Amino acid sequence: MTVSREKEALARVLVHEGGYVNHPKDPGGPTNKGVTQRVYDGYRKSKGLSPRSVKDITPQEVEAIYDRQYWDAVKGDQLPAGVDYVLFDGAVNSGPGQSIKWLQRALGPLYKGGIDGVMGIGTIAAVNAVNNHDALIDRICDQRLNFLRHLKTWPTFGKGWSSRVAEVRSIGQAWATGETPQVASFVDGGQAKAFIEDAKTAPATAPADAATGAGVGGGTIAGTLQGLQDQLSPLSYASEWVGRIVVVLAVVSALLVVGGLGWRWYANRKAARLAEALSTAPA
């Protein structure tokens, strides 16, 4: 990896990030050139400098933060052309750990380790074993989009994120195939931070348990009433009345049990898909 490609990658990421924003629904809060106020405060503190608004961040500070906290975090200098940029852009938008997880999942069986978001020796070795970086970039971007769709902020920023990822995919694949990548363009909304803390929640299974329990309980009551009906059989009117209750209870109980089991299946399926999208499930 050459220093010039890091600078080219940074130039494109900065176009995607735009200038100062403070959207009320953006979990990043006040952000300038992709650097949040929190990250900027941490950087200034590490340099023994007093805090100040991220609005006043200098170009030199921007380059230093991107180099240390994003490019170096994904070990961009050790990654193939195109893959480095795709991981870099994802790290800026969702954090290095999340971006590395997308890579680890995209590597498939070539990667033998856990989905831990750490760019270790095993991850680097798996990347070096890939003979089609163009296709790898496709899979990384697919993982990223799946993650974004499972965030609560998707309805607000989904259009911008989709445009950004599409352009990142195109630029990365151009680099991977030796072509000249396009110039990046800014799309409003694409700069919003996409953190796992804003993920959707899985459906609760409590309603399923309640429905199933009620159904089983109703079935027990129906059985008891059935026994009572047998005892009242000489009294035709009372027996007929109890019989109708038994039928209603049996039907309702069956519906509750089926509904409860159905909801549990749905909730478990949604939870599994959410875990996979957020890279919290085993590969």
C-alpha positions as a printed NumPy array, in Angstrom:
array([[  0.   ,   0.   ,   0.   ],
       [  1.418,   3.416,  -0.905],
       [  0.944,   6.629,   0.987],
       [ -0.543,   8.207,  -2.136],
       [ -3.46 ,   5.76 ,  -2.119],
       [ -4.246,   6.604,   1.479],
       [ -4.444,  10.256,   0.492],
       [ -6.632,   9.431,  -2.512],
       [ -8.893,   7.331,  -0.324],
       [ -9.08 ,  10.08 ,   2.275],
       [ -9.989,  12.644,  -0.364],
       [-12.986,  10.533,  -1.418],
       [-14.083,   9.788,   2.143],
       [-14.006,  13.485,   2.966],
       [-16.297,  14.194,   0.008],
       [-18.768,  11.624,   1.358],
       [-18.577,  13.165,   4.824],
       [-19.086,  16.762,   3.774],
       [-18.781,  19.638,   6.255],
       [-20.276,  20.44 ,   9.624],
       [-23.579,  18.762,  10.512],
       [-25.6  ,  18.305,  13.67 ],
       [-28.723,  16.411,  12.582],
       [-30.993,  15.631,  15.563],
       [-31.316,  11.996,  14.463],
       [-27.63 ,  11.474,  13.695],
       [-26.152,   9.472,  16.611],
       [-22.764,  11.031,  15.898],
       [-23.952,  14.402,  17.163],
       [-21.981,  17.487,  16.091],
       [-19.669,  16.308,  13.314],
       [-17.306,  18.084,  10.945],
       [-15.633,  16.38 ,   7.989],
       [-16.657,  13.042,   9.479],
       [-15.024,  13.719,  12.846],
       [-17.47 ,  13.754,  15.748],
       [-17.121,  16.114,  18.68 ],
       [-16.392,  13.14 ,  20.946],
       [-13.564,  11.888,  18.726],
       [-12.17 ,  15.405,  18.39 ],
       [-12.251,  15.925,  22.158],
       [-10.33 ,  12.662,  22.617],
       [ -7.738,  13.682,  20.045],
       [ -7.211,  17.138,  21.579],
       [ -6.878,  15.615,  25.046],
       [ -4.251,  13.136,  23.823],
       [ -2.228,  16.087,  22.554],
       [ -2.536,  18.011,  25.797],
       [ -4.73 ,  20.616,  24.116],
       [ -7.839,  22.272,  25.503],
       [-11.196,  21.172,  24.036],
       [-12.9  ,  23.262,  21.381],
       [-15.748,  22.955,  18.909],
       [-15.28 ,  20.468,  16.099],
       [-16.334,  23.311,  13.82 ],
       [-12.798,  24.656,  14.266],
       [-10.947,  21.449,  13.386],
       [ -7.943,  22.068,  11.122],
       [ -7.076,  20.109,   7.955],
       [ -3.95 ,  18.819,   9.693],
       [ -5.994,  17.503,  12.615],
       [ -8.446,  15.843,  10.237],
       [ -5.62 ,  14.   ,   8.456],
       [ -4.022,  12.937,  11.739],
       [ -7.307,  11.587,  13.15 ],
       [ -8.208,   9.706,   9.984],
       [ -4.752,   8.211,   9.697],
       [ -4.514,   6.976,  13.281],
       [ -8.09 ,   6.096,  14.174],
       [ -9.341,   4.715,  10.873],
       [ -6.677,   3.938,   8.285],
       [ -4.231,   2.407,  10.743],
       [ -7.074,   0.707,  12.636],
       [ -8.045,  -1.33 ,   9.563],
       [ -4.348,  -1.726,   8.625],
       [ -4.939,  -0.105,   5.278],
       [ -1.272,  -0.365,   4.292],
       [ -1.515,  -4.165,   4.454],
       [ -4.683,  -4.509,   2.372],
       [ -5.056,  -4.901,  -1.402],
       [ -6.023,  -1.98 ,  -3.593],
       [ -9.737,  -1.222,  -3.339],
       [-10.256,  -3.365,  -0.258],
       [ -8.263,  -0.81 ,   1.741],
       [-10.53 ,   2.039,   0.659],
       [-13.765,   0.093,   1.234],
       [-12.705,  -0.86 ,   4.778],
       [-11.517,   2.693,   5.425],
       [-14.798,   4.304,   4.382],
       [-16.797,   1.804,   6.424],
       [-14.616,   2.452,   9.468],
       [-15.26 ,   6.186,   9.302],
       [-19.013,   5.668,   8.993],
       [-19.598,   2.826,  11.459],
       [-16.362,   2.331,  13.371],
       [-13.288,   0.205,  12.53 ],
       [-14.522,  -2.841,  14.426],
       [-17.776,  -3.025,  12.486],
       [-16.052,  -2.523,   9.151],
       [-13.588,  -5.31 ,   9.912],
       [-16.479,  -7.599,  10.851],
       [-18.008,  -7.033,   7.39 ],
       [-14.681,  -8.088,   5.876],
       [-14.408, -11.167,   8.102],
       [-17.888, -12.314,   7.111],
       [-17.239, -11.552,   3.446],
       [-14.12 , -13.747,   3.513],
       [-16.295, -16.819,   4.109],
       [-14.469, -20.139,   4.641],
       [-11.07 , -18.565,   3.956],
       [-11.276, -16.935,   7.382],
       [-11.1  , -19.432,  10.241],
       [-11.29 , -17.061,  13.201],
       [-14.163, -15.485,  15.086],
       [-16.085, -12.433,  13.919],
       [-14.375, -10.161,  16.408],
       [-13.701,  -6.971,  14.442],
       [ -9.941,  -7.25 ,  14.976],
       [ -7.607,  -7.018,  11.995],
       [ -5.279,  -9.755,  13.177],
       [ -2.858, -12.084,  11.434],
       [ -5.638, -14.539,  10.551],
       [ -7.761, -11.889,   8.881],
       [ -4.834, -10.49 ,   6.892],
       [ -3.826, -14.011,   5.81 ],
       [ -7.372, -14.734,   4.624],
       [ -7.439, -11.504,   2.612],
       [ -4.134, -12.424,   0.982],
       [ -5.599, -15.794,   0.011],
       [ -8.402, -14.147,  -1.99 ],
       [ -7.782, -14.162,  -5.743],
       [-10.751, -11.983,  -6.7  ],
       [-10.747,  -8.719,  -4.798],
       [-13.492,  -7.33 ,  -7.026],
       [-15.901, -10.008,  -5.772],
       [-14.663,  -9.596,  -2.191],
       [-15.533,  -5.898,  -2.317],
       [-19.01 ,  -6.83 ,  -3.523],
       [-19.522,  -9.075,  -0.522],
       [-18.167,  -6.498,   1.929],
       [-20.544,  -3.852,   0.593],
       [-23.445,  -6.312,   0.726],
       [-22.652,  -6.962,   4.393],
       [-22.526,  -3.231,   5.041],
       [-25.887,  -2.579,   3.405],
       [-27.502,  -5.42 ,   5.326],
       [-26.178,  -3.908,   8.543],
       [-27.486,  -0.439,   7.657],
       [-30.976,  -1.752,   6.84 ],
       [-31.232,  -3.12 ,  10.367],
       [-30.666,   0.236,  12.052],
       [-33.546,   2.275,  13.478],
       [-32.135,   5.295,  11.626],
       [-32.5  ,   3.613,   8.209],
       [-35.83 ,   5.353,   7.374],
       [-34.119,   8.722,   7.834],
       [-30.698,   8.094,   6.293],
       [-31.199,   4.964,   4.192],
       [-31.304,   6.751,   0.841],
       [-28.068,   8.613,   1.537],
       [-26.321,   5.521,   2.887],
       [-27.394,   3.457,  -0.124],
       [-25.944,   6.031,  -2.52 ],
       [-22.722,   6.211,  -0.55 ],
       [-22.22 ,   2.442,  -0.437],
       [-22.966,   2.17 ,  -4.165],
       [-20.256,   4.718,  -4.897],
       [-17.813,   3.107,  -2.457],
       [-18.411,  -0.217,  -4.195],
       [-17.731,   1.317,  -7.614],
       [-14.582,   3.157,  -6.536],
       [-13.212,   0.165,  -4.649],
       [-13.768,  -2.22 ,  -7.547],
       [-12.133,   0.213,  -9.958],
       [ -9.02 ,   0.242,  -7.792],
       [ -9.129,  -3.544,  -7.418],
       [ -9.205,  -4.063, -11.187],
       [ -6.551,  -1.475, -11.991],
       [ -8.925,   1.112, -13.412],
       [ -9.085,   4.809, -12.564],
       [-11.772,   5.296,  -9.897],
       [-14.437,   7.928, -10.281],
       [-14.498,  11.144,  -8.34 ],
       [-16.629,  10.871,  -5.219],
       [-19.822,  12.876,  -4.796],
       [-21.673,  14.042,  -1.696],
       [-25.191,  12.79 ,  -0.994],
       [-27.039,  14.326,   1.935],
       [-27.736,  11.742,   4.609],
       [-24.875,   9.507,   3.575],
       [-22.606,  11.19 ,   6.109],
       [-24.777,  10.244,   9.109],
       [-23.017,   7.89 ,  11.492],
       [-24.283,   4.31 ,  11.448],
       [-23.549,   2.693,  14.794],
       [-24.606,  -0.697,  16.12 ],
       [-26.018,   1.037,  19.203],
       [-28.861,   2.208,  16.963],
       [-29.79 ,  -1.28 ,  15.802],
       [-33.375,  -2.431,  15.75 ],
       [-34.425,  -4.72 ,  18.594],
       [-35.513,  -8.299,  18.084],
       [-39.209,  -9.114,  18.688],
       [-39.923, -10.309,  22.224],
       [-40.922, -13.931,  22.767],
       [-42.966, -13.084,  25.874],
       [-46.251, -12.788,  23.898],
       [-45.608, -16.258,  22.484],
       [-45.08 , -17.707,  25.944],
       [-48.204, -15.981,  27.25 ],
       [-50.352, -17.168,  24.363],
       [-49.079, -20.738,  24.54 ],
       [-49.538, -20.833,  28.313],
       [-53.06 , -19.47 ,  28.035],
       [-53.868, -22.013,  25.358],
       [-52.623, -24.905,  27.45 ],
       [-54.507, -23.556,  30.454],
       [-57.669, -23.188,  28.423],
       [-57.313, -26.755,  27.233],
       [-57.028, -27.957,  30.821],
       [-60.181, -26.074,  31.782],
       [-61.978, -27.511,  28.763],
       [-61.013, -31.   ,  29.881],
       [-62.346, -30.329,  33.369],
       [-65.62 , -29.054,  31.957],
       [-65.841, -32.07 ,  29.717],
       [-65.758, -34.236,  32.821],
       [-68.454, -32.063,  34.371],
       [-70.574, -32.454,  31.265],
       [-70.375, -36.217,  31.561],
       [-71.655, -35.977,  35.117],
       [-74.49 , -33.654,  34.078],
       [-75.519, -35.721,  31.092],
       [-78.828, -36.726,  32.74 ],
       [-79.702, -33.048,  32.878],
       [-79.875, -32.406,  29.145],
       [-80.123, -28.592,  29.337],
       [-77.129, -28.173,  31.653],
       [-75.12 , -30.738,  29.725],
       [-75.747, -28.946,  26.41 ],
       [-74.733, -25.589,  27.9  ],
       [-71.471, -26.981,  29.305],
       [-70.788, -28.723,  25.991],
       [-70.907, -25.44 ,  24.105],
       [-68.447, -23.883,  26.562],
       [-66.131, -26.851,  26.112],
       [-66.139, -26.425,  22.336],
       [-65.45 , -22.673,  22.535],
       [-62.652, -23.158,  25.05 ],
       [-61.082, -25.933,  22.989],
       [-61.115, -23.829,  19.809],
       [-59.759, -20.721,  21.535],
       [-57.082, -22.762,  23.316],
       [-55.964, -24.343,  20.066],
       [-55.77 , -20.939,  18.372],
       [-53.733, -19.526,  21.248],
       [-51.276, -22.419,  21.159],
       [-50.861, -22.229,  17.379],
       [-50.572, -18.45 ,  17.488],
       [-48.03 , -18.601,  20.302],
       [-45.891, -21.144,  18.489],
       [-46.17 , -19.133,  15.279],
       [-45.097, -15.93 ,  16.989],
       [-42.137, -17.688,  18.636],
       [-40.994, -18.987,  15.227],
       [-41.299, -15.479,  13.752],
       [-39.483, -13.831,  16.678],
       [-36.628, -16.35 ,  16.605],
       [-36.271, -15.973,  12.849],
       [-36.156, -12.176,  13.089],
       [-33.656, -12.356,  15.935],
       [-31.387, -14.658,  13.928],
       [-31.478, -12.37 ,  10.898],
       [-30.792,  -9.335,  13.069],
       [-27.84 , -11.048,  14.744],
       [-26.407, -11.982,  11.355],
       [-26.835,  -8.459,   9.964],
       [-25.178,  -6.924,  13.026],
       [-22.375,  -9.497,  12.973],
       [-23.255, -10.694,  16.452],
       [-24.014, -14.245,  15.289],
       [-21.406, -16.898,  14.436],
       [-20.252, -16.862,  10.806]])
